Amino acid sequence: MVARAPIGIFDSGIGGLTVASSIRQALPAERLLYFGDTAHIPYGDRSLREVRAFSAAIVRALMAKGCKMIVIACNTASAAALKEVREAWPRYPFIGMEPAVKPAAERSRSNVVGVIATQATFQGELFASVLERFAQGVRVLAQPCPGLVGAIETGDLDTPGTEAMLRGWLEPMLAQGMDELVLACTHYPLVRPLIERICGPGVEVIDPAPAVARRVAHVLGERGLLATDGTGGLQVSVSHLTPELPNVLRRLGLQAETIAEVEWRGGALVLP
C-alpha cells in the first residue's frame, strides 16, 4: 500500500458521511472512497449475521479499489462485523465505531450517561465490552431509537414527527438525571441541533466522529501511509440513489467529485 491510496469508508446509508466529513477536515490531503448501502438500510433492523455478510462484501469491494485503510463508519456494522473482518484480514487496518462511553463517564457530574443507538448496536459484543471497560461507577441508559435512521435518510431532520420521536426517548432519560448523551449511530449527528434543543444546555452531546478522525490519522501515521500533499477528494457510491444525498453533502460541507449508484449482484459488490 502507498500513501496516495484512498481511504475506504462505508455505512448502511448516508450517516457515515458525518465521519467522512470529520476525516476530510482533519486530513484534507486524503482521497476518500465512500459507500452507503442504502438499498439495505436500516442495518439496525437486520440480524447480526446478515450485517456481517454485507460488511464483508463491502470490505472486499473497497479492497479491490486499492484502499489503504477501511473505516466502518456505522455503529451497527462495527458491532456486528469489526471483530470478524479484523480476524479475516489481520494485517489490514480497520477503524470501527465504538460508543463514546469512556469520555461520557469521565465527564458526567450526575453519573448518569445516556446512549442512543440502533437495537443491533446494543446487542453486539462490542457494546458489552465498552460497558465493562469504561462504565464502572456510572449508570448507563441504553435507548434504542427505531425509525430514526429512516427519518434521517428521508430528510426529516427537524420535523414535528422526528421531534416527537426524540422527545419520547430523551425526556425519560433527562428525568433520570442524564447529563451526558452519546450518539452511537453515525446518522444521529445529522439531527444533533434538534437533540440539543430537547436536552438543553445541561447535557453534553458527544459525537465520536472527530475522535475517529484522530484515530485514522494516528494509525496511518504509524504505518507511514499519511498523504502529505495534494488536495485529496471524495467519491461517493450508494446502492440506491436517494434525493436526500446531495442535501446531506451540502449540510456537511462536503463536495463529491462523483456520485454513483451501484448494484448488488449475487451478494457481491463492484465499485466504480
Backbone as JSON, one array per atom type, in Angstrom:
{
  "sequence": "MVARAPIGIFDSGIGGLTVASSIRQALPAERLLYFGDTAHIPYGDRSLREVRAFSAAIVRALMAKGCKMIVIACNTASAAALKEVREAWPRYPFIGMEPAVKPAAERSRSNVVGVIATQATFQGELFASVLERFAQGVRVLAQPCPGLVGAIETGDLDTPGTEAMLRGWLEPMLAQGMDELVLACTHYPLVRPLIERICGPGVEVIDPAPAVARRVAHVLGERGLLATDGTGGLQVSVSHLTPELPNVLRRLGLQAETIAEVEWRGGALVLP",
  "N": [[0.84, -1.19, 0.0], [0.37, 2.31, -0.61], [0.98, 5.78, 0.25], [-0.61, 7.5, -1.24], [-2.83, 6.05, -1.84], [-6.41, 5.51, -1.57], [-8.64, 6.11, 1.27], [-11.02, 3.89, 2.4], [-14.46, 4.12, 3.21], [-17.4, 3.09, 4.83], [-20.97, 2.76, 5.3], [-24.31, 1.96, 6.43], [-25.92, 3.71, 5.12], [-26.4, 7.16, 4.49], [-25.44, 8.24, 6.8], [-22.79, 7.77, 7.64], [-21.39, 9.7, 6.34], [-21.05, 11.78, 8.08], [-18.84, 11.01, 9.51], [-16.98, 10.85, 7.43], [-16.85, 13.56, 6.84], [-15.54, 14.6, 9.12], [-13.07, 13.29, 8.88], [-12.24, 14.36, 6.47], [-11.92, 17.05, 7.15], [-9.86, 16.85, 9.06], [-7.82, 15.6, 7.65], [-7.06, 16.8, 4.97], [-5.62, 16.18, 2.66], [-6.14, 13.6, 1.97], [-7.55, 11.04, -0.09], [-10.85, 9.98, -0.32], [-12.97, 7.21, -0.46], [-16.27, 6.59, -0.46], [-18.91, 4.46, 0.54], [-22.34, 3.93, 0.69], [-24.74, 1.77, 1.85], [-27.49, 1.98, 0.87], [-29.53, 0.52, -0.25], [-30.04, -1.51, 1.49], [-30.68, -0.44, 3.9], [-32.5, -0.02, 6.99], [-29.59, -1.11, 8.75], [-29.82, -1.64, 11.41], [-32.18, -2.98, 11.93], [-31.75, -5.5, 11.06], [-30.45, -8.91, 11.22], [-27.47, -9.74, 13.07], [-25.86, -11.55, 11.72], [-26.6, -11.16, 9.04], [-25.79, -8.5, 8.64], [-23.06, -8.84, 8.98], [-22.44, -10.29, 6.67], [-23.05, -8.45, 4.61], [-21.16, -6.49, 5.29], [-18.67, -7.78, 4.99], [-18.66, -8.22, 2.22], [-18.65, -5.59, 1.28], [-16.22, -4.71, 2.3], [-14.48, -6.31, 0.77], [-14.97, -5.2, -1.76], [-14.04, -2.56, -1.44], [-11.36, -3.06, -0.86], [-10.63, -4.07, -3.33], [-10.51, -1.76, -4.76], [-8.16, -0.74, -3.98], [-7.84, 0.45, -1.46], [-6.15, 1.83, 1.35], [-6.82, 1.69, 3.96], [-9.73, 0.87, 5.86], [-12.62, 2.36, 7.03], [-15.15, 1.6, 9.13], [-17.86, 3.18, 9.18], [-20.17, 2.99, 10.77], [-22.11, 2.2, 13.44], [-23.67, -0.09, 13.9], [-22.7, -1.95, 11.98], [-20.06, -2.06, 12.86], [-20.41, -3.19, 15.39], [-21.39, -5.66, 14.62], [-19.52, -6.75, 12.8], [-16.82, -5.88, 12.99], [-14.88, -7.26, 14.56], [-14.8, -9.69, 13.17], [-13.9, -9.02, 10.53], [-11.39, -8.04, 11.1], [-10.18, -10.35, 12.02], [-10.29, -11.88, 9.7], [-8.69, -10.45, 7.91], [-5.93, -9.91, 9.07], [-3.68, -8.21, 8.88], [-4.5, -5.9, 7.85], [-5.52, -2.49, 8.1], [-8.27, -1.62, 9.99], [-10.75, 0.65, 11.06], [-13.19, 1.11, 13.43], [-16.47, 2.04, 14.72], [-16.96, 2.96, 18.02], [-19.07, 3.13, 20.78], [-19.02, 6.19, 22.54], [-18.6, 5.9, 25.4], [-16.6, 6.07, 27.32], [-15.44, 8.84, 27.41], [-17.83, 10.1, 28.1], [-18.49, 8.97, 30.6], [-16.32, 9.85, 32.09], [-16.72, 12.6, 32.14], [-19.21, 13.03, 33.24], [-21.24, 14.53, 35.7], [-23.42, 13.81, 37.14], [-23.3, 11.13, 37.11], [-24.89, 9.69, 35.42], [-25.34, 8.46, 32.33], [-26.38, 8.7, 29.02], [-27.06, 6.67, 26.15], [-27.8, 6.56, 22.8], [-28.84, 4.51, 20.14], [-29.01, 2.01, 17.5], [-30.96, -0.99, 17.87], [-29.49, -3.26, 17.2], [-26.85, -2.46, 17.61], [-26.71, -2.34, 20.39], [-26.98, -5.03, 20.93], [-24.65, -6.25, 20.16], [-21.35, -7.69, 20.82], [-19.45, -5.72, 21.14], [-20.57, -3.43, 22.38], [-21.17, -4.42, 24.92], [-18.58, -4.94, 25.79], [-17.52, -2.34, 25.87], [-19.05, -1.21, 27.94], [-18.18, -2.8, 30.07], [-15.5, -2.07, 30.25], [-15.47, 0.74, 30.58], [-17.65, 1.83, 31.97], [-17.76, 1.69, 34.7], [-18.99, 2.64, 37.83], [-20.82, 4.45, 36.84], [-24.18, 5.04, 35.78], [-25.67, 3.7, 32.99], [-27.88, 4.57, 30.52], [-29.34, 2.9, 28.09], [-30.73, 3.46, 25.08], [-32.66, 2.33, 22.5], [-33.48, 3.52, 19.19], [-35.77, 3.09, 17.24], [-36.69, 3.59, 13.87], [-35.59, 6.13, 13.6], [-33.27, 6.34, 11.99], [-34.38, 5.86, 9.47], [-36.05, 8.11, 9.22], [-34.14, 10.14, 9.11], [-32.76, 9.44, 6.77], [-34.67, 10.08, 4.87], [-34.73, 12.77, 5.01], [-36.05, 14.03, 7.1], [-35.2, 15.98, 9.22], [-35.77, 17.97, 11.04], [-38.51, 17.92, 11.84], [-41.93, 17.91, 13.04], [-42.67, 15.23, 13.54], [-40.21, 13.84, 13.81], [-39.18, 15.22, 15.98], [-41.05, 14.53, 17.93], [-40.59, 11.77, 18.17], [-37.94, 11.79, 19.18], [-38.27, 13.22, 21.57], [-39.86, 11.41, 22.97], [-38.01, 9.43, 23.55], [-35.85, 10.78, 24.78], [-36.75, 12.49, 26.88], [-37.61, 10.85, 29.12], [-35.06, 9.91, 29.83], [-33.75, 12.25, 30.54], [-35.24, 12.85, 32.77], [-34.22, 11.04, 34.53], [-31.83, 12.06, 35.27], [-29.76, 12.29, 33.41], [-26.75, 13.63, 32.15], [-24.89, 13.46, 30.17], [-24.83, 12.58, 26.78], [-24.47, 10.08, 24.49], [-24.03, 9.76, 21.07], [-24.53, 7.05, 19.37], [-24.76, 6.19, 16.77], [-24.0, 6.8, 13.44], [-25.71, 8.28, 11.9], [-27.09, 9.95, 13.64], [-25.8, 12.45, 14.37], [-26.73, 14.15, 12.39], [-29.16, 15.06, 13.25], [-28.46, 16.45, 15.43], [-28.73, 19.26, 16.22], [-31.49, 19.35, 16.84], [-31.64, 17.42, 18.86], [-30.02, 18.64, 20.81], [-31.55, 20.86, 21.35], [-33.79, 19.73, 22.57], [-32.62, 18.48, 24.8], [-31.31, 20.55, 26.15], [-29.05, 23.0, 27.71], [-27.79, 21.73, 29.82], [-26.9, 19.22, 29.21], [-24.32, 17.43, 27.74], [-23.7, 16.61, 24.44], [-22.29, 13.98, 22.72], [-20.47, 13.36, 19.9], [-18.78, 10.89, 18.23], [-17.27, 11.18, 15.91], [-15.08, 13.12, 15.41], [-13.08, 12.01, 17.09], [-12.7, 9.55, 15.84], [-11.6, 10.41, 13.43], [-9.16, 11.39, 14.37], [-8.03, 9.0, 15.23], [-7.78, 7.64, 12.81], [-5.83, 9.26, 11.58], [-3.69, 8.77, 13.34], [-3.19, 5.98, 13.09], [-2.59, 5.74, 10.35], [-0.34, 7.36, 10.29], [1.43, 5.9, 11.92], [1.93, 3.77, 10.23], [3.21, 4.92, 8.14], [1.63, 5.92, 6.08], [0.28, 8.29, 5.65], [-1.12, 10.76, 3.6], [0.56, 13.5, 2.32], [0.6, 15.6, 0.57], [-1.17, 17.45, -1.99], [-4.73, 17.91, -2.68], [-6.6, 16.07, -1.99], [-9.81, 14.4, -1.91], [-13.25, 13.34, -2.55], [-15.15, 10.55, -3.33], [-18.31, 9.22, -3.95], [-20.36, 6.43, -3.57], [-23.44, 4.66, -3.77], [-25.88, 2.14, -2.98], [-28.45, 2.57, -3.61], [-29.74, 5.33, -5.06], [-30.69, 8.28, -3.51], [-32.8, 11.18, -3.13], [-32.03, 12.76, -1.0], [-29.33, 12.69, -0.6], [-27.55, 14.7, -1.93], [-28.3, 16.94, -0.4], [-27.46, 16.29, 2.19], [-24.7, 16.13, 1.8], [-24.17, 18.84, 1.22], [-24.98, 20.0, 3.65], [-23.03, 19.03, 5.36], [-20.81, 20.22, 4.4], [-19.4, 19.0, 2.35], [-17.92, 18.17, -0.77], [-18.52, 16.19, -3.45], [-16.63, 14.5, -5.84], [-17.58, 12.61, -7.6], [-20.74, 10.94, -7.85], [-22.2, 7.9, -7.6], [-24.43, 5.23, -8.48], [-24.56, 1.89, -7.53], [-24.93, -1.67, -8.06], [-25.91, -4.5, -6.11], [-24.88, -7.76, -6.8], [-25.64, -10.97, -6.73], [-24.83, -11.14, -4.05], [-22.43, -9.86, -4.14], [-20.35, -6.96, -4.7], [-19.39, -4.38, -6.86], [-17.4, -1.65, -7.12], [-17.28, 1.6, -8.71]],
  "CA": [[0.0, 0.0, 0.0], [1.12, 3.56, -0.7], [0.32, 6.89, 0.93], [-1.61, 8.15, -2.1], [-4.01, 5.19, -1.97], [-7.56, 6.11, -0.87], [-9.24, 5.55, 2.48], [-12.38, 3.44, 2.18], [-15.39, 4.39, 4.31], [-18.74, 2.63, 4.47], [-22.07, 2.81, 6.27], [-25.57, 1.43, 5.91], [-26.58, 4.75, 4.34], [-25.71, 8.44, 4.38], [-24.99, 8.71, 8.11], [-21.34, 7.73, 7.75], [-20.81, 10.93, 5.79], [-20.63, 12.62, 9.21], [-17.47, 10.59, 9.8], [-16.18, 11.3, 6.28], [-16.64, 15.0, 6.99], [-14.5, 14.82, 10.13], [-11.8, 12.86, 8.31], [-11.89, 15.35, 5.43], [-11.42, 18.26, 7.83], [-8.6, 16.56, 9.74], [-6.81, 15.1, 6.71], [-7.55, 17.29, 3.67], [-4.86, 15.64, 1.53], [-6.51, 12.21, 1.73], [-8.62, 10.67, -1.01], [-11.84, 9.17, 0.38], [-13.98, 6.47, -1.22], [-17.38, 6.34, 0.46], [-20.02, 3.65, 0.06], [-23.51, 3.84, 1.55], [-25.57, 0.65, 1.41], [-28.85, 2.49, 1.03], [-30.51, -0.48, -0.67], [-30.3, -2.44, 2.6], [-30.89, 0.3, 5.14], [-31.52, 0.17, 8.05], [-28.9, -2.29, 9.26], [-30.21, -1.86, 12.8], [-33.33, -3.89, 11.99], [-31.35, -6.78, 10.49], [-29.69, -9.78, 12.1], [-26.02, -9.5, 13.04], [-25.3, -12.39, 10.66], [-26.85, -10.51, 7.75], [-24.93, -7.32, 8.58], [-21.69, -9.34, 8.76], [-22.3, -10.68, 5.26], [-22.96, -7.2, 3.84], [-19.91, -5.8, 5.62], [-17.56, -8.5, 4.37], [-18.71, -7.96, 0.78], [-18.24, -4.2, 1.06], [-14.78, -4.68, 2.56], [-13.81, -6.85, -0.42], [-15.1, -4.23, -2.86], [-13.15, -1.43, -1.17], [-10.0, -3.56, -1.04], [-10.39, -4.19, -4.77], [-10.21, -0.4, -5.24], [-6.83, -0.37, -3.51], [-7.88, 1.28, -0.26], [-5.06, 1.55, 2.3], [-7.48, 1.55, 5.25], [-11.19, 0.91, 5.76], [-13.32, 2.87, 8.2], [-16.55, 1.15, 9.22], [-18.5, 4.37, 9.74], [-21.51, 2.52, 11.11], [-22.04, 1.52, 14.73], [-24.26, -1.42, 13.79], [-21.75, -2.81, 11.27], [-18.91, -2.25, 13.74], [-20.81, -4.15, 16.42], [-21.63, -6.98, 14.03], [-18.52, -7.3, 11.89], [-15.44, -5.39, 13.12], [-14.03, -8.35, 15.03], [-14.67, -10.72, 12.13], [-13.06, -8.58, 9.41], [-10.01, -7.98, 11.59], [-9.67, -11.73, 12.05], [-10.15, -12.36, 8.33], [-7.58, -9.73, 7.27], [-5.25, -9.44, 10.29], [-2.65, -7.19, 8.63], [-5.13, -4.74, 7.2], [-6.03, -1.56, 9.12], [-9.7, -1.29, 10.07], [-11.18, 1.52, 12.15], [-14.63, 0.98, 13.62], [-17.14, 2.97, 15.61], [-17.17, 2.46, 19.37], [-19.84, 4.13, 21.55], [-18.09, 7.02, 23.32], [-18.99, 5.83, 26.81], [-15.47, 6.47, 28.16], [-15.44, 10.28, 27.72], [-19.09, 10.47, 28.77], [-18.38, 8.58, 32.01], [-15.32, 10.71, 32.72], [-17.19, 13.99, 32.25], [-20.52, 13.12, 33.88], [-21.32, 15.01, 37.08], [-24.54, 13.11, 37.79], [-23.04, 9.69, 36.97], [-25.93, 9.09, 34.59], [-24.93, 8.65, 30.94], [-27.31, 8.15, 28.04], [-26.56, 6.21, 24.86], [-28.85, 6.25, 21.83], [-28.27, 3.7, 19.07], [-29.93, 1.0, 16.99], [-31.05, -2.16, 18.73], [-28.4, -4.18, 16.86], [-25.63, -1.98, 18.26], [-26.76, -2.76, 21.79], [-26.92, -6.49, 21.02], [-23.33, -6.74, 19.8], [-20.35, -7.87, 21.87], [-18.66, -4.51, 21.29], [-21.17, -2.55, 23.38], [-20.95, -5.05, 26.23], [-17.17, -4.73, 26.13], [-17.36, -0.92, 26.22], [-19.61, -1.03, 29.28], [-17.32, -3.47, 31.05], [-14.23, -1.35, 30.38], [-15.5, 2.18, 30.84], [-18.86, 2.32, 32.63], [-17.75, 1.43, 36.14], [-19.3, 3.8, 38.64], [-21.85, 5.29, 36.25], [-25.39, 4.37, 35.3], [-25.81, 3.9, 31.54], [-29.24, 4.42, 29.99], [-29.21, 2.49, 26.7], [-32.03, 3.68, 24.47], [-32.8, 2.13, 21.05], [-34.28, 4.56, 18.53], [-36.3, 2.52, 16.0], [-37.31, 4.53, 12.95], [-34.89, 7.41, 13.48], [-32.4, 6.3, 10.81], [-35.24, 6.02, 8.3], [-36.47, 9.51, 9.14], [-32.99, 10.94, 8.68], [-32.48, 9.13, 5.37], [-35.65, 10.75, 4.02], [-34.59, 14.22, 5.15], [-36.88, 14.58, 8.17], [-34.2, 16.31, 10.24], [-36.31, 18.89, 12.05], [-39.95, 17.92, 11.62], [-42.66, 17.57, 14.26], [-42.64, 13.8, 13.77], [-38.9, 13.46, 14.33], [-39.06, 15.79, 17.33], [-41.88, 13.73, 18.84], [-39.86, 10.52, 18.44], [-36.79, 12.06, 20.04], [-38.75, 13.57, 22.92], [-40.32, 10.19, 23.62], [-36.85, 8.69, 24.06], [-34.91, 11.58, 25.56], [-37.3, 13.1, 28.08], [-37.45, 9.94, 30.27], [-33.65, 9.85, 30.21], [-33.48, 13.5, 31.25], [-35.89, 12.77, 34.09], [-33.39, 10.2, 35.4], [-30.62, 12.78, 35.63], [-28.72, 12.21, 32.39], [-26.07, 14.88, 31.79], [-24.05, 13.17, 29.01], [-25.57, 11.76, 25.82], [-23.59, 9.54, 23.45], [-24.66, 9.44, 19.8], [-23.89, 5.8, 18.96], [-25.14, 5.89, 15.39], [-23.42, 7.91, 12.67], [-26.79, 9.12, 11.37], [-27.7, 10.83, 14.62], [-25.31, 13.84, 14.36], [-27.5, 14.97, 11.45], [-30.26, 15.69, 14.0], [-27.88, 16.96, 16.68], [-29.36, 20.51, 16.68], [-32.78, 19.03, 17.45], [-31.34, 16.73, 20.12], [-29.52, 19.62, 21.79], [-32.68, 21.72, 21.73], [-34.62, 18.96, 23.5], [-31.87, 18.19, 26.04], [-30.96, 21.79, 26.85], [-27.62, 23.25, 27.92], [-27.22, 20.92, 30.9], [-26.48, 17.9, 28.71], [-23.31, 17.42, 26.67], [-23.96, 15.61, 23.4], [-20.98, 13.53, 22.24], [-20.36, 12.76, 18.58], [-17.44, 10.31, 18.21], [-16.6, 11.31, 14.61], [-13.75, 13.74, 15.49], [-12.14, 11.06, 17.68], [-12.41, 8.57, 14.8], [-10.67, 11.05, 12.5], [-7.84, 11.4, 15.01], [-7.54, 7.63, 15.22], [-7.37, 7.39, 11.43], [-4.54, 9.94, 11.38], [-2.67, 8.1, 14.15], [-2.85, 4.66, 12.52], [-1.9, 5.96, 9.08], [0.98, 7.89, 10.61], [2.24, 4.79, 12.4], [2.27, 2.89, 9.11], [3.83, 5.7, 7.09], [0.68, 5.97, 4.97], [-0.41, 9.58, 5.58], [-0.92, 11.6, 2.41], [1.1, 14.78, 2.81], [0.47, 16.67, -0.42], [-2.39, 17.35, -2.79], [-5.95, 18.42, -2.07], [-7.5, 14.98, -1.63], [-11.09, 14.41, -2.61], [-14.28, 12.43, -2.08], [-16.01, 9.89, -4.29], [-19.43, 8.62, -3.22], [-21.19, 5.42, -4.23], [-24.53, 4.14, -2.94], [-26.58, 1.04, -3.64], [-29.73, 3.13, -4.06], [-29.59, 6.78, -5.06], [-31.83, 8.95, -2.89], [-32.73, 12.63, -3.33], [-31.5, 13.47, 0.17], [-27.86, 12.63, -0.57], [-26.9, 15.99, -2.16], [-28.58, 17.85, 0.7], [-26.59, 15.93, 3.31], [-23.35, 16.57, 1.43], [-24.09, 20.3, 1.42], [-25.09, 20.28, 5.08], [-21.77, 18.66, 6.0], [-19.71, 20.95, 3.76], [-18.64, 18.07, 1.53], [-18.08, 18.22, -2.22], [-18.19, 14.89, -4.04], [-16.18, 14.56, -7.23], [-18.51, 11.76, -8.33], [-21.77, 10.24, -7.11], [-22.59, 6.78, -8.47], [-25.28, 4.17, -7.95], [-24.04, 0.57, -7.89], [-25.86, -2.76, -7.77], [-25.5, -5.78, -5.55], [-25.1, -8.84, -7.74], [-25.33, -12.26, -6.14], [-24.13, -10.96, -2.79], [-21.15, -9.19, -4.37], [-20.43, -5.54, -4.99], [-18.27, -3.85, -7.62], [-17.45, -0.2, -7.05], [-16.73, 2.23, -9.91]],
  "C": [[0.88, 1.25, 0.0], [0.3, 4.69, -0.09], [-0.77, 7.53, 0.08], [-2.83, 7.27, -2.35], [-5.16, 5.8, -1.17], [-7.87, 5.42, 0.45], [-10.67, 5.14, 2.13], [-13.24, 3.67, 3.42], [-16.74, 3.82, 3.91], [-19.69, 2.68, 5.65], [-23.29, 2.16, 5.64], [-26.29, 2.45, 5.03], [-25.74, 6.01, 4.29], [-25.13, 8.92, 5.7], [-23.48, 8.74, 8.25], [-20.65, 8.92, 7.11], [-20.44, 11.91, 6.9], [-19.21, 12.29, 9.62], [-16.54, 11.02, 8.67], [-15.88, 12.78, 6.38], [-15.54, 15.31, 7.99], [-13.13, 14.41, 9.6], [-11.33, 13.86, 7.26], [-11.31, 16.61, 6.05], [-10.05, 18.02, 8.45], [-7.47, 16.23, 8.78], [-7.18, 15.52, 5.28], [-6.8, 16.76, 2.46], [-5.28, 14.22, 1.16], [-7.63, 12.09, 0.69], [-9.56, 9.71, -0.29], [-12.78, 8.51, -0.62], [-15.08, 6.06, -0.26], [-18.43, 5.47, -0.21], [-21.12, 3.61, 1.11], [-24.45, 2.76, 1.02], [-27.05, 0.96, 1.57], [-29.92, 1.5, 0.55], [-30.9, -1.42, 0.47], [-30.56, -1.74, 3.92], [-32.3, 0.03, 5.68], [-30.88, -1.15, 8.48], [-29.39, -2.65, 10.67], [-31.38, -2.79, 12.98], [-32.99, -5.29, 11.5], [-30.59, -7.62, 11.52], [-28.21, -9.45, 12.0], [-25.37, -10.34, 11.95], [-25.45, -11.74, 9.29], [-25.92, -9.29, 7.58], [-23.47, -7.73, 8.36], [-21.46, -9.67, 7.29], [-22.19, -9.43, 4.37], [-21.59, -6.55, 4.04], [-18.72, -6.47, 4.96], [-17.51, -8.24, 2.87], [-18.25, -6.54, 0.46], [-16.74, -4.05, 1.28], [-14.02, -5.19, 1.33], [-13.84, -5.86, -1.58], [-14.17, -3.04, -2.66], [-11.69, -1.85, -1.3], [-9.65, -3.66, -2.53], [-10.09, -2.84, -5.4], [-8.88, 0.11, -4.71], [-6.79, 0.48, -2.26], [-6.79, 0.85, 0.74], [-5.59, 1.35, 3.72], [-8.98, 1.55, 5.0], [-11.77, 1.34, 7.1], [-14.76, 2.38, 8.14], [-17.31, 2.24, 9.96], [-19.95, 4.09, 10.08], [-21.4, 1.76, 12.42], [-22.58, 0.1, 14.65], [-23.3, -2.38, 13.1], [-20.5, -3.05, 12.1], [-19.22, -3.29, 14.8], [-20.92, -5.55, 15.86], [-20.38, -7.59, 13.41], [-17.08, -6.88, 12.13], [-14.49, -6.5, 13.56], [-13.77, -9.37, 13.93], [-13.77, -10.26, 10.99], [-11.61, -8.43, 9.85], [-9.39, -9.37, 11.66], [-9.43, -12.26, 10.64], [-8.97, -11.72, 7.61], [-6.72, -9.1, 8.37], [-4.2, -8.35, 10.06], [-3.21, -5.91, 8.05], [-5.71, -3.8, 8.26], [-7.52, -1.26, 8.97], [-9.92, -0.37, 11.27], [-12.69, 1.39, 12.25], [-15.17, 2.05, 14.56], [-17.37, 2.29, 16.96], [-17.95, 3.51, 20.15], [-18.94, 4.86, 22.54], [-18.49, 7.08, 24.79], [-17.86, 6.32, 27.71], [-15.45, 7.97, 28.44], [-16.7, 10.72, 28.44], [-19.01, 10.16, 30.25], [-17.4, 9.47, 32.75], [-15.85, 12.11, 32.99], [-18.49, 14.13, 33.06], [-20.41, 13.58, 35.33], [-22.4, 14.25, 37.85], [-24.32, 11.6, 37.83], [-24.18, 8.95, 36.27], [-25.63, 9.46, 33.13], [-25.96, 8.0, 30.04], [-26.59, 7.74, 26.77], [-27.75, 5.94, 23.97], [-28.21, 5.59, 20.62], [-29.38, 2.83, 18.48], [-29.93, -0.19, 17.95], [-29.89, -3.13, 18.46], [-27.09, -3.75, 17.49], [-25.59, -2.44, 19.71], [-26.62, -4.27, 21.95], [-25.53, -7.04, 20.76], [-22.39, -6.86, 20.99], [-19.59, -6.57, 22.15], [-19.25, -3.6, 22.37], [-21.0, -3.12, 24.78], [-19.53, -4.85, 26.7], [-16.92, -3.3, 26.56], [-17.89, -0.66, 27.62], [-18.7, -1.62, 30.34], [-16.04, -2.67, 31.3], [-14.38, 0.05, 30.95], [-16.67, 2.68, 31.67], [-18.9, 2.03, 34.12], [-18.04, 2.72, 36.91], [-20.32, 4.75, 38.06], [-23.04, 4.42, 35.84], [-25.55, 4.7, 33.82], [-27.25, 3.59, 31.12], [-29.11, 4.14, 28.5], [-30.58, 2.54, 26.02], [-32.0, 3.41, 22.96], [-33.72, 3.19, 20.46], [-34.82, 4.03, 17.2], [-37.0, 3.59, 15.15], [-36.55, 5.82, 12.74], [-33.97, 7.44, 12.26], [-33.23, 6.51, 9.54], [-35.7, 7.46, 8.12], [-35.34, 10.4, 8.63], [-32.69, 10.7, 7.21], [-33.45, 9.83, 4.42], [-35.66, 12.26, 4.2], [-35.43, 14.85, 6.23], [-36.0, 14.93, 9.38], [-34.73, 17.23, 11.33], [-37.81, 19.05, 11.84], [-40.65, 17.59, 12.93], [-42.62, 16.08, 14.57], [-41.32, 13.33, 14.35], [-38.71, 14.01, 15.74], [-39.87, 14.97, 18.33], [-41.2, 12.41, 19.18], [-38.74, 10.76, 19.44], [-37.23, 12.43, 21.45], [-39.22, 12.32, 23.68], [-39.18, 9.36, 24.19], [-36.04, 9.5, 25.05], [-35.49, 12.12, 26.87], [-37.29, 12.16, 29.29], [-36.01, 9.82, 30.75], [-33.25, 11.11, 30.98], [-34.07, 13.46, 32.65], [-35.1, 11.91, 35.07], [-32.02, 10.82, 35.7], [-29.5, 12.72, 34.62], [-28.09, 13.58, 32.13], [-25.05, 14.7, 30.67], [-24.85, 12.26, 28.08], [-24.63, 11.37, 24.68], [-24.43, 9.22, 22.21], [-23.94, 8.22, 19.22], [-24.44, 5.28, 17.65], [-24.67, 7.07, 14.56], [-24.47, 8.76, 11.98], [-27.19, 10.23, 12.34], [-27.09, 12.24, 14.69], [-26.06, 14.74, 13.37], [-28.73, 15.6, 12.11], [-29.74, 16.24, 15.34], [-28.5, 18.29, 17.12], [-30.7, 20.27, 17.38], [-32.58, 18.33, 18.79], [-30.9, 17.72, 21.18], [-30.63, 20.56, 22.24], [-33.56, 21.02, 22.76], [-33.91, 18.8, 24.85], [-31.52, 19.44, 26.82], [-29.47, 21.87, 27.16], [-26.98, 22.4, 29.01], [-26.74, 19.56, 30.48], [-25.45, 18.09, 27.6], [-23.62, 16.28, 25.71], [-22.63, 15.26, 22.74], [-21.12, 12.81, 20.91], [-18.94, 12.2, 18.45], [-16.66, 10.56, 16.92], [-15.24, 12.01, 14.69], [-12.7, 12.81, 16.1], [-11.76, 9.97, 16.68], [-11.41, 9.15, 13.81], [-9.26, 11.11, 13.09], [-7.22, 10.01, 15.01], [-7.04, 7.24, 13.83], [-6.0, 8.0, 11.18], [-3.42, 9.22, 12.12], [-2.23, 6.79, 13.51], [-2.12, 4.82, 11.19], [-0.49, 6.49, 9.31], [1.93, 6.8, 11.08], [2.75, 3.92, 11.25], [2.96, 3.63, 7.97], [2.95, 5.88, 5.87], [-0.1, 7.28, 4.89], [-0.09, 10.28, 4.26], [-0.5, 12.99, 2.89], [1.01, 15.91, 1.79], [-0.79, 16.44, -1.25], [-3.6, 17.82, -2.01], [-6.93, 17.32, -1.69], [-8.79, 15.06, -2.43], [-12.01, 13.35, -2.05], [-15.06, 11.89, -3.25], [-17.07, 9.11, -3.52], [-20.14, 7.61, -4.12], [-22.26, 4.96, -3.25], [-25.21, 3.02, -3.71], [-28.01, 1.42, -4.03], [-29.64, 4.64, -3.93], [-30.85, 7.45, -4.53], [-31.69, 10.46, -3.05], [-32.1, 13.39, -2.17], [-29.98, 13.54, 0.18], [-27.19, 13.97, -0.85], [-27.12, 16.99, -1.03], [-27.68, 17.57, 1.9], [-25.15, 16.34, 3.02], [-23.19, 18.07, 1.65], [-24.11, 20.66, 2.9], [-23.77, 20.03, 5.8], [-20.57, 19.38, 5.38], [-18.83, 20.08, 2.89], [-18.94, 18.28, 0.05], [-17.62, 16.88, -2.79], [-17.77, 15.08, -5.49], [-17.13, 13.76, -8.11], [-19.52, 11.18, -7.36], [-22.3, 9.15, -8.04], [-23.53, 5.84, -7.73], [-24.75, 2.83, -8.45], [-25.02, -0.5, -7.45], [-25.16, -3.9, -7.04], [-25.82, -6.86, -6.57], [-24.66, -10.15, -7.1], [-24.54, -12.15, -4.85], [-22.78, -10.29, -2.91], [-21.38, -7.76, -4.83], [-19.2, -5.15, -5.79], [-18.42, -2.34, -7.66], [-16.8, 0.42, -8.28], [-15.3, 2.77, -9.68]]
}
